[in-house]
Amino acid sequence: MKNKTLYTNGCSFSTGNIHPPDDDKPWPILLQKHYGYDLINEAIEGGSNNRIIRKTIEFVEDFEDYENLFIVIGWTSNQRWEFYNGDKWQQIGAHDSKLDKLFLKSFYSEDMSIFNFELQVLLLGSYLKNKKIKFLFFHGFDTYDGFENVNEFTGKEYYYSEKSFKDIIADEPWCSPDGVYNTTLSGDDSHPNNKGHKIWSELLIKYIDGVM
């Protein structure tokens, strides 16, 4: 019997090799271990929602066994974007470079970004439904304040929208921005550490087993 594949994508909240979590502790690997799936994680630091959609569709188009595929997407900040500069895809809006500042000052608007995010959710959700692929979306990092209603674009069974990953770890009583022992955030940049990823993976597993 062929093993099932877990495909994950997102930003640095979905990786484990650049921030405090050990390589074997981010939520994608914790989900993989719980369900016994093969894992392909294409999340990168500073990745945009545009990149998430592009890379996910590229993966699906090259993958044949949709029946044994489960996709989990952690959406990121809608201030981020990507463009093709003639040589490679470049992510913008996640750091403090001159290009990031120019984009946010001259081309970004909150209303546009919210509308665009809703279209992104609808696009990827409709695409995966059409392929009959099991999937789950959630808010990873700084999408927008009205996200609790965004599951109307996909259906409750496809979108965990009660809180974002960032909000969950920030609400924990042992969370501290100064990075003291037993926190769920790193002290330097407020990314989740091992405990934060464990909390989030448990919430996702509970949701997957109970709703999907």
SEBA-425200 format. One record per residue: residue number from 1; residue in three letters; x, y, z of N, C-alpha, C, O in turn. Coordinates in Angstrom, 2 decimals, decimal comma. Layout:
SEBA-425200
ATOM	n	res	n.c1	n.c2	n.c3	ca.c1	ca.c2	ca.c3	c.c1	c.c2	c.c3	o.c1	o.c2	o.c3
ATOM	NUM	Ala	X	Y	Z	X	Y	Z	X	Y	Z	X	Y	Z $
...
end
This chain:
SEBA-425200
ATOM	n	res	n.c1	n.c2	n.c3	ca.c1	ca.c2	ca.c3	c.c1	c.c2	c.c3	o.c1	o.c2	o.c3
ATOM	1	Met	0,84	-1,20	0,00	0,00	0,00	0,00	0,87	1,24	0,00	1,80	1,35	0,80 $
ATOM	2	Lys	0,58	2,19	-0,90	1,38	3,40	-1,03	1,14	4,32	0,15	0,00	4,52	0,58 $
ATOM	3	Asn	2,25	4,90	0,67	2,13	5,80	1,81	1,53	7,14	1,38	1,71	7,56	0,23 $
ATOM	4	Lys	0,84	7,81	2,28	0,26	9,11	1,97	1,32	10,21	2,10	2,31	10,06	2,82 $
ATOM	5	Thr	1,10	11,31	1,38	2,04	12,42	1,37	1,40	13,66	1,98	0,27	14,01	1,64 $
ATOM	6	Leu	2,12	14,30	2,89	1,72	15,57	3,46	2,56	16,66	2,81	3,79	16,65	2,89 $
ATOM	7	Tyr	1,88	17,60	2,15	2,56	18,74	1,54	2,22	19,99	2,35	1,05	20,27	2,60 $
ATOM	8	Thr	3,25	20,75	2,75	3,03	21,96	3,53	3,74	23,14	2,87	4,76	22,97	2,20 $
ATOM	9	Asn	3,19	24,32	3,08	3,80	25,53	2,54	3,43	26,71	3,44	2,41	26,69	4,12 $
ATOM	10	Gly	4,27	27,73	3,42	4,04	28,91	4,25	5,29	29,77	4,29	6,09	29,79	3,36 $
ATOM	11	Cys	5,44	30,48	5,41	6,60	31,36	5,60	7,46	30,78	6,72	7,47	29,57	6,95 $
ATOM	12	Ser	8,20	31,64	7,43	9,09	31,16	8,48	8,34	30,53	9,65	8,95	29,81	10,44 $
ATOM	13	Phe	7,04	30,79	9,79	6,26	30,14	10,83	6,02	28,66	10,50	5,51	27,91	11,33 $
ATOM	14	Ser	6,38	28,26	9,30	6,18	26,86	8,88	7,49	26,16	8,58	7,50	25,07	8,01 $
ATOM	15	Thr	8,62	26,79	8,96	9,92	26,14	8,79	10,52	25,85	10,16	9,97	26,25	11,18 $
ATOM	16	Gly	11,63	25,15	10,16	12,25	24,83	11,44	13,76	24,89	11,43	14,39	24,45	12,39 $
ATOM	17	Asn	14,35	25,40	10,37	15,80	25,35	10,26	16,47	26,72	10,30	17,68	26,82	10,06 $
ATOM	18	Ile	15,70	27,78	10,60	16,31	29,10	10,63	15,99	29,85	11,91	16,57	30,90	12,17 $
ATOM	19	His	15,07	29,34	12,69	14,67	29,98	13,93	14,78	28,96	15,06	15,17	27,82	14,80 $
ATOM	20	Pro	14,46	29,30	16,29	14,72	28,42	17,43	14,28	26,98	17,32	14,96	26,12	17,88 $
ATOM	21	Pro	13,18	26,64	16,64	12,81	25,21	16,60	13,93	24,35	16,00	14,57	24,73	15,02 $
ATOM	22	Asp	14,15	23,19	16,60	15,07	22,23	16,02	14,52	21,75	14,68	13,32	21,87	14,42 $
ATOM	23	Asp	15,39	21,19	13,84	14,96	20,75	12,52	13,84	19,72	12,58	13,06	19,60	11,64 $
ATOM	24	Asp	13,74	18,98	13,69	12,73	17,92	13,77	11,52	18,34	14,60	10,74	17,48	15,02 $
ATOM	25	Lys	11,34	19,63	14,86	10,28	20,06	15,75	9,22	21,00	15,16	8,23	21,23	15,84 $
ATOM	26	Pro	9,34	21,56	13,96	8,28	22,44	13,46	6,99	21,68	13,22	7,00	20,46	13,08 $
ATOM	27	Trp	5,87	22,41	13,17	4,58	21,75	13,08	4,44	20,80	11,88	3,79	19,77	12,02 $
ATOM	28	Pro	5,03	21,09	10,68	4,87	20,12	9,60	5,45	18,74	9,94	4,87	17,71	9,60 $
ATOM	29	Ile	6,59	18,73	10,61	7,19	17,45	10,97	6,41	16,78	12,09	6,31	15,55	12,13 $
ATOM	30	Leu	5,86	17,56	13,02	5,05	16,97	14,08	3,78	16,35	13,50	3,34	15,29	13,96 $
ATOM	31	Leu	3,18	16,99	12,49	2,03	16,39	11,81	2,45	15,12	11,07	1,74	14,12	11,10 $
ATOM	32	Gln	3,58	15,17	10,41	4,07	14,00	9,69	4,25	12,81	10,63	3,84	11,69	10,31 $
ATOM	33	Lys	4,86	13,06	11,78	5,10	11,98	12,73	3,79	11,44	13,29	3,66	10,23	13,50 $
ATOM	34	His	2,82	12,32	13,54	1,54	11,89	14,10	0,79	10,99	13,13	0,23	9,96	13,53 $
ATOM	35	Tyr	0,76	11,36	11,86	-0,04	10,62	10,88	0,77	9,57	10,10	0,19	8,73	9,42 $
ATOM	36	Gly	2,09	9,63	10,21	2,92	8,65	9,51	3,02	8,89	8,02	3,25	7,94	7,26 $
ATOM	37	Tyr	2,85	10,13	7,57	2,90	10,46	6,15	4,34	10,78	5,72	5,20	11,07	6,55 $
ATOM	38	Asp	4,57	10,71	4,43	5,77	11,32	3,86	5,56	12,83	3,85	4,42	13,30	3,72 $
ATOM	39	Leu	6,64	13,60	3,99	6,49	15,05	4,09	7,28	15,78	3,01	8,45	15,46	2,76 $
ATOM	40	Ile	6,63	16,75	2,38	7,30	17,72	1,51	6,91	19,10	2,00	5,75	19,50	1,89 $
ATOM	41	Asn	7,87	19,84	2,55	7,63	21,17	3,09	8,36	22,20	2,24	9,59	22,22	2,20 $
ATOM	42	Glu	7,61	23,06	1,55	8,21	24,06	0,69	8,11	25,47	1,26	8,24	26,45	0,52 $
ATOM	43	Ala	7,89	25,59	2,55	7,85	26,91	3,19	9,25	27,52	3,21	10,24	26,80	3,35 $
ATOM	44	Ile	9,31	28,84	3,08	10,59	29,55	3,19	10,41	30,81	4,03	9,30	31,33	4,15 $
ATOM	45	Glu	11,49	31,28	4,61	11,47	32,54	5,36	11,15	33,69	4,42	11,74	33,80	3,34 $
ATOM	46	Gly	10,24	34,55	4,82	9,91	35,71	4,02	9,04	35,42	2,81	8,83	36,30	1,98 $
ATOM	47	Gly	8,54	34,19	2,70	7,72	33,83	1,55	6,39	34,56	1,55	5,84	34,86	2,60 $
ATOM	48	Ser	5,89	34,83	0,36	4,61	35,54	0,20	3,49	34,55	-0,09	3,74	33,39	-0,40 $
ATOM	49	Asn	2,26	35,03	0,01	1,12	34,19	-0,37	1,11	33,89	-1,86	0,65	32,84	-2,28 $
ATOM	50	Asn	1,63	34,83	-2,66	1,75	34,56	-4,10	2,66	33,37	-4,34	2,36	32,50	-5,16 $
ATOM	51	Arg	3,78	33,33	-3,61	4,69	32,20	-3,75	4,04	30,90	-3,28	4,21	29,86	-3,92 $
ATOM	52	Ile	3,31	30,96	-2,18	2,63	29,76	-1,67	1,74	29,17	-2,75	1,77	27,96	-2,99 $
ATOM	53	Ile	0,95	30,01	-3,41	0,05	29,53	-4,46	0,84	28,96	-5,63	0,54	27,87	-6,12 $
ATOM	54	Arg	1,85	29,71	-6,08	2,63	29,28	-7,24	3,31	27,93	-7,00	3,21	27,02	-7,82 $
ATOM	55	Lys	3,99	27,80	-5,86	4,72	26,56	-5,58	3,77	25,39	-5,32	4,06	24,26	-5,71 $
ATOM	56	Thr	2,63	25,65	-4,67	1,68	24,57	-4,39	1,09	24,03	-5,69	1,01	22,81	-5,87 $
ATOM	57	Ile	0,69	24,91	-6,59	0,13	24,46	-7,86	1,17	23,73	-8,69	0,87	22,72	-9,32 $
ATOM	58	Glu	2,42	24,23	-8,69	3,49	23,54	-9,41	3,66	22,12	-8,87	3,83	21,17	-9,63 $
ATOM	59	Phe	3,63	21,99	-7,54	3,77	20,66	-6,93	2,62	19,75	-7,33	2,83	18,61	-7,74 $
ATOM	60	Val	1,40	20,25	-7,20	0,22	19,43	-7,50	0,23	18,97	-8,96	-0,10	17,82	-9,24 $
ATOM	61	Glu	0,61	19,84	-9,87	0,61	19,49	-11,28	1,62	18,38	-11,59	1,46	17,65	-12,57 $
ATOM	62	Asp	2,65	18,25	-10,77	3,65	17,20	-10,98	3,38	15,96	-10,14	4,09	14,96	-10,26 $
ATOM	63	Phe	2,34	16,01	-9,29	2,03	14,91	-8,40	0,83	14,16	-8,96	-0,14	14,77	-9,40 $
ATOM	64	Glu	0,89	12,85	-8,95	-0,15	12,06	-9,62	-1,18	11,44	-8,69	-2,33	11,27	-9,07 $
ATOM	65	Asp	-0,78	11,12	-7,48	-1,66	10,36	-6,59	-2,44	11,29	-5,65	-2,13	11,37	-4,46 $
ATOM	66	Tyr	-3,44	11,98	-6,18	-4,20	12,95	-5,40	-4,95	12,29	-4,24	-5,17	12,92	-3,20 $
ATOM	67	Glu	-5,34	11,05	-4,40	-6,11	10,36	-3,37	-5,30	10,21	-2,09	-5,87	10,18	-0,99 $
ATOM	68	Asn	-3,98	10,13	-2,21	-3,11	9,95	-1,05	-2,31	11,21	-0,73	-1,21	11,13	-0,19 $
ATOM	69	Leu	-2,88	12,36	-1,05	-2,21	13,64	-0,81	-3,04	14,49	0,15	-4,26	14,60	-0,01 $
ATOM	70	Phe	-2,39	15,08	1,13	-3,02	16,02	2,05	-2,17	17,28	2,09	-0,96	17,21	2,33 $
ATOM	71	Ile	-2,80	18,44	1,86	-2,08	19,71	1,78	-2,48	20,61	2,95	-3,67	20,79	3,22 $
ATOM	72	Val	-1,49	21,16	3,64	-1,74	22,12	4,72	-0,97	23,40	4,42	0,24	23,38	4,24 $
ATOM	73	Ile	-1,71	24,51	4,36	-1,14	25,80	4,00	-1,24	26,77	5,17	-2,33	26,97	5,71 $
ATOM	74	Gly	-0,13	27,37	5,55	-0,13	28,43	6,55	0,05	29,77	5,86	1,17	30,16	5,52 $
ATOM	75	Trp	-1,06	30,49	5,65	-0,98	31,78	4,96	-0,15	32,77	5,77	-0,06	32,68	6,99 $
ATOM	76	Thr	0,47	33,70	5,05	1,36	34,67	5,70	0,84	36,09	5,51	-0,30	36,29	5,10 $
ATOM	77	Ser	1,67	37,06	5,81	1,28	38,47	5,75	0,85	38,87	4,34	1,52	38,54	3,36 $
ATOM	78	Asn	-0,27	39,58	4,26	-0,72	40,03	2,95	0,00	41,31	2,50	-0,35	41,87	1,46 $
ATOM	79	Gln	0,99	41,76	3,27	1,84	42,85	2,83	2,95	42,36	1,89	3,65	43,16	1,28 $
ATOM	80	Arg	3,10	41,06	1,80	4,18	40,49	0,98	3,73	40,23	-0,44	2,54	40,03	-0,71 $
ATOM	81	Trp	4,68	40,24	-1,33	4,40	40,03	-2,75	5,59	39,34	-3,37	6,61	39,13	-2,70 $
ATOM	82	Glu	5,48	38,98	-4,62	6,62	38,47	-5,36	6,55	38,95	-6,80	5,47	39,22	-7,32 $
ATOM	83	Phe	7,70	39,05	-7,42	7,74	39,39	-8,84	8,91	38,66	-9,48	9,85	38,23	-8,80 $
ATOM	84	Tyr	8,84	38,51	-10,79	9,91	37,83	-11,54	10,80	38,90	-12,14	10,33	39,72	-12,93 $
ATOM	85	Asn	12,07	38,91	-11,78	12,97	39,97	-12,20	13,75	39,65	-13,47	14,74	40,31	-13,78 $
ATOM	86	Gly	13,30	38,62	-14,21	13,98	38,22	-15,43	14,94	37,06	-15,25	15,37	36,44	-16,22 $
ATOM	87	Asp	15,26	36,78	-14,00	16,18	35,69	-13,67	15,58	34,72	-12,66	15,75	33,51	-12,77 $
ATOM	88	Lys	14,87	35,25	-11,67	14,28	34,42	-10,62	13,13	35,17	-9,96	12,98	36,38	-10,13 $
ATOM	89	Trp	12,32	34,44	-9,22	11,24	35,03	-8,44	11,83	35,67	-7,19	12,67	35,07	-6,52 $
ATOM	90	Gln	11,41	36,88	-6,89	11,91	37,61	-5,73	10,77	37,97	-4,81	9,73	38,46	-5,25 $
ATOM	91	Gln	10,97	37,73	-3,51	9,97	38,04	-2,50	10,21	39,45	-1,98	11,35	39,84	-1,73 $
ATOM	92	Ile	9,14	40,22	-1,81	9,27	41,57	-1,28	8,22	41,81	-0,20	7,18	41,15	-0,15 $
ATOM	93	Gly	8,52	42,78	0,67	7,59	43,16	1,72	7,85	42,51	3,06	7,17	42,82	4,04 $
ATOM	94	Ala	8,82	41,59	3,13	9,04	40,85	4,38	10,21	41,39	5,18	10,35	41,09	6,36 $
ATOM	95	His	11,05	42,19	4,55	12,25	42,67	5,23	12,29	44,19	5,20	11,25	44,83	5,06 $
ATOM	96	Asp	13,44	44,76	5,32	13,55	46,22	5,42	14,50	46,77	4,34	15,22	47,74	4,58 $
ATOM	97	Ser	14,49	46,15	3,18	15,37	46,60	2,11	14,78	47,82	1,41	13,63	48,19	1,66 $
ATOM	98	Lys	15,56	48,45	0,55	15,06	49,59	-0,21	13,87	49,20	-1,07	12,92	49,96	-1,22 $
ATOM	99	Leu	13,94	48,00	-1,65	12,84	47,53	-2,49	11,58	47,30	-1,67	10,49	47,64	-2,12 $
ATOM	100	Asp	11,72	46,74	-0,48	10,57	46,54	0,41	9,92	47,88	0,75	8,70	48,02	0,69 $
ATOM	101	Lys	10,74	48,85	1,10	10,23	50,17	1,47	9,53	50,84	0,29	8,48	51,46	0,46 $
ATOM	102	Leu	10,11	50,70	-0,90	9,50	51,29	-2,09	8,15	50,65	-2,37	7,18	51,35	-2,68 $
ATOM	103	Phe	8,08	49,34	-2,27	6,82	48,63	-2,52	5,74	49,06	-1,54	4,62	49,37	-1,95 $
ATOM	104	Leu	6,07	49,07	-0,25	5,08	49,40	0,76	4,64	50,86	0,68	3,49	51,18	0,97 $
ATOM	105	Lys	5,53	51,74	0,27	5,20	53,16	0,18	4,42	53,50	-1,08	3,49	54,30	-1,03 $
ATOM	106	Ser	4,78	52,88	-2,20	4,25	53,33	-3,48	3,17	52,42	-4,07	2,37	52,87	-4,89 $
ATOM	107	Phe	3,15	51,14	-3,68	2,26	50,20	-4,36	1,30	49,46	-3,44	0,35	48,84	-3,92 $
ATOM	108	Tyr	1,55	49,50	-2,15	0,73	48,73	-1,22	-0,44	49,56	-0,68	-0,28	50,74	-0,38 $
ATOM	109	Ser	-1,60	48,95	-0,57	-2,72	49,53	0,18	-3,41	48,41	0,93	-3,47	47,27	0,45 $
ATOM	110	Glu	-3,92	48,72	2,11	-4,54	47,69	2,95	-5,78	47,10	2,28	-5,97	45,89	2,29 $
ATOM	111	Asp	-6,61	47,95	1,71	-7,83	47,46	1,05	-7,50	46,51	-0,09	-8,13	45,46	-0,24 $
ATOM	112	Met	-6,51	46,88	-0,89	-6,10	46,02	-2,00	-5,57	44,69	-1,49	-5,87	43,63	-2,05 $
ATOM	113	Ser	-4,77	44,74	-0,42	-4,16	43,51	0,09	-5,20	42,57	0,66	-5,09	41,35	0,51 $
ATOM	114	Ile	-6,24	43,11	1,33	-7,30	42,27	1,87	-8,09	41,62	0,74	-8,36	40,42	0,76 $
ATOM	115	Phe	-8,46	42,42	-0,25	-9,18	41,89	-1,40	-8,36	40,84	-2,11	-8,88	39,80	-2,53 $
ATOM	116	Asn	-7,07	41,09	-2,26	-6,19	40,15	-2,94	-6,07	38,85	-2,15	-6,05	37,76	-2,74 $
ATOM	117	Phe	-5,98	38,95	-0,81	-5,88	37,74	0,00	-7,13	36,88	-0,12	-7,04	35,66	-0,21 $
ATOM	118	Glu	-8,28	37,51	-0,12	-9,52	36,74	-0,27	-9,55	36,03	-1,63	-10,00	34,89	-1,73 $
ATOM	119	Leu	-9,07	36,70	-2,67	-8,98	36,06	-3,98	-8,00	34,89	-3,97	-8,24	33,87	-4,60 $
ATOM	120	Gln	-6,89	35,06	-3,25	-5,90	33,99	-3,17	-6,47	32,74	-2,50	-6,27	31,62	-2,97 $
ATOM	121	Val	-7,20	32,96	-1,41	-7,84	31,84	-0,71	-8,85	31,15	-1,63	-8,88	29,92	-1,72 $
ATOM	122	Leu	-9,65	31,95	-2,30	-10,66	31,40	-3,21	-10,01	30,65	-4,36	-10,46	29,57	-4,74 $
ATOM	123	Leu	-8,95	31,22	-4,91	-8,27	30,60	-6,05	-7,70	29,23	-5,68	-8,01	28,23	-6,32 $
ATOM	124	Leu	-6,85	29,20	-4,63	-6,20	27,94	-4,29	-7,20	26,93	-3,74	-7,11	25,74	-4,04 $
ATOM	125	Gly	-8,16	27,40	-2,95	-9,17	26,49	-2,43	-10,00	25,87	-3,54	-10,26	24,67	-3,52 $
ATOM	126	Ser	-10,43	26,67	-4,52	-11,21	26,16	-5,64	-10,40	25,19	-6,49	-10,90	24,17	-6,96 $
ATOM	127	Tyr	-9,13	25,52	-6,67	-8,24	24,65	-7,45	-8,11	23,28	-6,79	-8,22	22,25	-7,46 $
ATOM	128	Leu	-7,87	23,25	-5,48	-7,69	21,98	-4,78	-8,99	21,19	-4,70	-8,99	19,97	-4,81 $
ATOM	129	Lys	-10,11	21,89	-4,51	-11,40	21,20	-4,52	-11,66	20,55	-5,88	-12,14	19,42	-5,95 $
ATOM	130	Asn	-11,34	21,28	-6,94	-11,54	20,75	-8,29	-10,71	19,51	-8,53	-11,12	18,61	-9,27 $
ATOM	131	Lys	-9,53	19,45	-7,91	-8,66	18,28	-8,03	-9,06	17,16	-7,07	-8,50	16,06	-7,10 $
ATOM	132	Lys	-10,05	17,46	-6,20	-10,49	16,51	-5,16	-9,35	16,14	-4,21	-9,19	14,98	-3,84 $
ATOM	133	Ile	-8,57	17,14	-3,85	-7,45	16,97	-2,93	-7,86	17,44	-1,54	-8,41	18,53	-1,39 $
ATOM	134	Lys	-7,59	16,64	-0,53	-7,87	17,02	0,84	-6,88	18,10	1,27	-5,67	17,96	1,07 $
ATOM	135	Phe	-7,39	19,18	1,87	-6,49	20,26	2,26	-7,03	21,00	3,48	-8,21	20,91	3,82 $
ATOM	136	Leu	-6,12	21,73	4,13	-6,47	22,58	5,26	-5,67	23,87	5,18	-4,45	23,83	5,01 $
ATOM	137	Phe	-6,35	25,00	5,29	-5,71	26,30	5,36	-5,75	26,81	6,80	-6,65	26,47	7,56 $
ATOM	138	Phe	-4,75	27,63	7,16	-4,83	28,35	8,42	-4,05	29,65	8,30	-3,25	29,82	7,38 $
ATOM	139	His	-4,28	30,56	9,24	-3,56	31,82	9,27	-2,30	31,64	10,09	-2,35	31,38	11,29 $
ATOM	140	Gly	-1,18	31,79	9,42	0,09	31,64	10,11	0,56	32,93	10,74	0,73	33,03	11,96 $
ATOM	141	Phe	0,78	33,93	9,88	1,39	35,17	10,35	0,77	36,38	9,67	0,85	36,52	8,45 $
ATOM	142	Asp	0,15	37,27	10,47	-0,29	38,60	10,02	-1,02	38,62	8,68	-0,55	39,24	7,73 $
ATOM	143	Thr	-2,15	37,94	8,60	-2,95	38,06	7,39	-3,77	39,35	7,48	-3,32	40,37	6,97 $
ATOM	144	Tyr	-4,94	39,33	8,11	-5,66	40,57	8,38	-6,72	40,34	9,44	-7,07	39,19	9,73 $
ATOM	145	Asp	-7,23	41,42	10,02	-8,06	41,31	11,22	-9,40	40,62	10,97	-9,99	40,08	11,91 $
ATOM	146	Gly	-9,88	40,62	9,74	-11,17	40,01	9,47	-11,09	38,55	9,08	-12,02	38,01	8,49 $
ATOM	147	Phe	-9,96	37,90	9,42	-9,74	36,55	8,91	-10,70	35,52	9,46	-10,85	34,45	8,88 $
ATOM	148	Glu	-11,38	35,83	10,58	-12,25	34,81	11,17	-13,42	34,48	10,24	-14,07	33,45	10,42 $
ATOM	149	Asn	-13,70	35,33	9,26	-14,80	35,07	8,33	-14,33	34,52	6,98	-15,14	34,28	6,09 $
ATOM	150	Val	-13,03	34,31	6,84	-12,52	33,98	5,53	-12,87	32,56	5,10	-12,79	32,23	3,92 $
ATOM	151	Asn	-13,27	31,71	6,06	-13,60	30,34	5,66	-14,88	30,26	4,84	-15,21	29,19	4,33 $
ATOM	152	Glu	-15,60	31,37	4,69	-16,75	31,37	3,79	-16,32	31,12	2,35	-17,14	30,75	1,51 $
ATOM	153	Phe	-15,04	31,33	2,05	-14,54	31,12	0,70	-14,20	29,65	0,44	-14,10	29,23	-0,71 $
ATOM	154	Thr	-14,03	28,87	1,50	-13,63	27,48	1,30	-14,55	26,50	2,01	-14,69	25,36	1,56 $
ATOM	155	Gly	-15,18	26,91	3,09	-15,96	26,00	3,92	-15,19	25,70	5,19	-13,97	25,57	5,17 $
ATOM	156	Lys	-15,89	25,57	6,30	-15,27	25,37	7,61	-14,37	24,14	7,64	-13,36	24,12	8,33 $
ATOM	157	Glu	-14,76	23,11	6,88	-13,97	21,88	6,94	-12,61	22,02	6,28	-11,78	21,13	6,39 $
ATOM	158	Tyr	-12,39	23,15	5,59	-11,12	23,35	4,91	-10,27	24,46	5,53	-9,12	24,65	5,11 $
ATOM	159	Tyr	-10,80	25,19	6,51	-10,08	26,37	6,98	-10,19	26,52	8,49	-11,28	26,76	9,02 $
ATOM	160	Tyr	-9,07	26,36	9,18	-9,04	26,65	10,61	-8,82	28,15	10,76	-7,72	28,65	10,54 $
ATOM	161	Ser	-9,87	28,88	11,14	-9,80	30,34	11,14	-10,17	30,97	12,48	-10,41	32,17	12,55 $
ATOM	162	Glu	-10,20	30,16	13,54	-10,57	30,71	14,84	-9,51	31,68	15,35	-9,83	32,73	15,91 $
ATOM	163	Lys	-8,26	31,33	15,16	-7,15	32,20	15,52	-5,97	31,88	14,61	-5,92	30,83	13,97 $
ATOM	164	Ser	-5,04	32,81	14,57	-3,83	32,56	13,79	-2,79	31,88	14,66	-2,89	31,89	15,89 $
ATOM	165	Phe	-1,80	31,28	14,02	-0,68	30,66	14,73	-0,03	31,72	15,64	0,25	31,45	16,80 $
ATOM	166	Lys	0,20	32,89	15,09	0,85	33,95	15,87	0,02	34,32	17,10	0,57	34,51	18,18 $
ATOM	167	Asp	-1,31	34,44	16,94	-2,16	34,81	18,06	-2,21	33,72	19,13	-2,22	34,01	20,32 $
ATOM	168	Ile	-2,23	32,47	18,68	-2,28	31,35	19,64	-1,06	31,37	20,55	-1,21	31,29	21,77 $
ATOM	169	Ile	0,12	31,47	19,98	1,32	31,42	20,82	1,46	32,68	21,66	2,00	32,64	22,76 $
ATOM	170	Ala	0,96	33,82	21,15	1,03	35,06	21,92	0,06	35,05	23,09	0,27	35,78	24,07 $
ATOM	171	Asp	-1,01	34,25	23,02	-2,01	34,17	24,09	-1,60	33,24	25,23	-2,21	33,27	26,30 $
ATOM	172	Glu	-0,59	32,42	25,01	-0,22	31,45	26,03	0,33	32,17	27,27	1,10	33,12	27,13 $
ATOM	173	Pro	-0,04	31,72	28,47	0,39	32,41	29,68	1,89	32,38	29,91	2,42	33,24	30,62 $
ATOM	174	Trp	2,59	31,42	29,32	4,04	31,35	29,52	4,81	32,08	28,41	6,04	31,99	28,35 $
ATOM	175	Cys	4,09	32,78	27,55	4,75	33,51	26,48	5,32	34,82	27,00	4,65	35,54	27,75 $
ATOM	176	Ser	6,53	35,13	26,60	7,15	36,38	27,03	8,03	36,91	25,91	8,83	36,16	25,36 $
ATOM	177	Pro	7,89	38,19	25,57	8,68	38,74	24,46	10,17	38,82	24,74	10,96	38,99	23,81 $
ATOM	178	Asp	10,58	38,70	26,01	12,01	38,79	26,30	12,70	37,43	26,18	13,90	37,33	26,43 $
ATOM	179	Gly	11,95	36,40	25,80	12,57	35,11	25,52	13,03	34,35	26,73	13,97	33,56	26,62 $
ATOM	180	Val	12,41	34,54	27,91	12,82	33,81	29,09	12,44	32,34	28,95	11,69	31,96	28,05 $
ATOM	181	Tyr	12,95	31,54	29,84	12,74	30,09	29,78	11,25	29,74	29,74	10,43	30,38	30,40 $
ATOM	182	Asn	10,92	28,72	28,97	9,57	28,17	28,90	8,60	29,02	28,09	7,39	28,88	28,24 $
ATOM	183	Thr	9,11	29,89	27,23	8,23	30,68	26,39	7,90	29,92	25,10	8,51	28,89	24,80 $
ATOM	184	Thr	6,94	30,45	24,35	6,59	29,88	23,06	7,11	30,73	21,90	6,91	30,38	20,74 $
ATOM	185	Leu	7,77	31,85	22,23	8,33	32,71	21,21	9,83	32,83	21,41	10,32	32,72	22,54 $
ATOM	186	Ser	10,57	33,06	20,32	11,98	33,35	20,47	12,14	34,77	20,97	11,27	35,61	20,75 $
ATOM	187	Gly	13,23	35,05	21,64	13,41	36,36	22,23	13,72	37,45	21,23	13,39	38,61	21,46 $
ATOM	188	Asp	14,34	37,10	20,11	14,82	38,12	19,19	13,78	38,59	18,18	13,71	39,78	17,87 $
ATOM	189	Asp	12,98	37,68	17,66	12,13	38,05	16,53	10,70	37,52	16,63	9,95	37,60	15,66 $
ATOM	190	Ser	10,32	37,01	17,76	8,94	36,57	18,00	8,47	35,48	17,05	7,30	35,46	16,65 $
ATOM	191	His	9,36	34,60	16,68	8,96	33,40	15,96	8,70	32,28	16,96	9,29	32,29	18,04 $
ATOM	192	Pro	7,85	31,34	16,64	7,57	30,24	17,58	8,78	29,34	17,78	9,53	29,06	16,85 $
ATOM	193	Asn	8,95	28,90	19,01	10,01	27,93	19,29	9,39	26,53	19,33	8,26	26,32	18,89 $
ATOM	194	Asn	10,14	25,56	19,88	9,65	24,18	19,89	8,29	24,05	20,56	7,41	23,34	20,07 $
ATOM	195	Lys	8,11	24,73	21,69	6,85	24,61	22,42	5,71	25,23	21,62	4,61	24,68	21,57 $
ATOM	196	Gly	5,98	26,38	20,98	4,96	27,00	20,15	4,51	26,11	19,01	3,32	26,01	18,72 $
ATOM	197	His	5,47	25,44	18,35	5,12	24,53	17,26	4,35	23,32	17,77	3,45	22,82	17,09 $
ATOM	198	Lys	4,69	22,85	18,96	3,98	21,71	19,52	2,52	22,08	19,81	1,61	21,32	19,50 $
ATOM	199	Ile	2,31	23,26	20,41	0,95	23,71	20,70	0,14	23,81	19,41	-1,00	23,37	19,35 $
ATOM	200	Trp	0,75	24,39	18,38	0,02	24,58	17,13	-0,28	23,25	16,45	-1,38	23,05	15,94 $
ATOM	201	Ser	0,68	22,35	16,44	0,45	21,05	15,80	-0,68	20,30	16,49	-1,46	19,63	15,83 $
ATOM	202	Glu	-0,77	20,40	17,82	-1,84	19,73	18,55	-3,20	20,32	18,20	-4,18	19,59	18,09 $
ATOM	203	Leu	-3,27	21,64	18,03	-4,53	22,27	17,62	-4,93	21,82	16,21	-6,10	21,53	15,96 $
ATOM	204	Leu	-3,97	21,76	15,31	-4,27	21,31	13,95	-4,74	19,86	13,94	-5,70	19,52	13,25 $
ATOM	205	Ile	-4,06	19,01	14,68	-4,46	17,60	14,72	-5,87	17,44	15,29	-6,66	16,66	14,76 $
ATOM	206	Lys	-6,18	18,19	16,35	-7,52	18,13	16,92	-8,56	18,58	15,89	-9,63	17,98	15,79 $
ATOM	207	Tyr	-8,23	19,62	15,15	-9,17	20,13	14,14	-9,32	19,14	12,99	-10,44	18,88	12,54 $
ATOM	208	Ile	-8,21	18,59	12,52	-8,25	17,63	11,43	-9,08	16,40	11,80	-9,92	15,95	11,03 $
ATOM	209	Asp	-8,84	15,88	12,99	-9,53	14,67	13,42	-11,00	14,93	13,76	-11,84	14,04	13,62 $
ATOM	210	Gly	-11,30	16,15	14,22	-12,65	16,41	14,66	-13,58	17,00	13,62	-14,79	16,80	13,69 $
ATOM	211	Val	-13,03	17,73	12,66	-13,88	18,45	11,69	-13,77	17,89	10,28	-14,76	17,85	9,55 $
ATOM	212	Met	-12,59	17,47	9,89	-12,38	17,12	8,47	-12,80	15,68	8,18	-12,69	15,23	7,05 $
end
